[in-house]
Amino acid sequence: MRCGEWFDLHLENGRTLSCRLELGRDWYILTGRNDVRFYLKKNETYQVDL
């Protein structure tokens, strides 16, 4: 995956978030109307649909 790519991130509660991947000092996602930012944990695996 590269910066700016959109994908669906699967959450543990069965929900999905439509997100955009970005890189600053670390990788993070932007989601929602206001582009809420969530940083991704290093060495963590995430289930996504491209």
C-alpha positions, 0 to 999 in steps of 0.5 A: 500500500502507498500514501493516499490509498483508500481502503476499508479497515475491519474493526473487531466489532464487525464494523468497517471504516473507510480510510485513507493511508498517510505517512508522517513520522509514522503511518496513520489513517484518515477517516470520516467527514473531518478526516479524523486521524488515527495512528497505526501501531508498529508490528500490528496486523490489520485486516483491510479490503482494497 
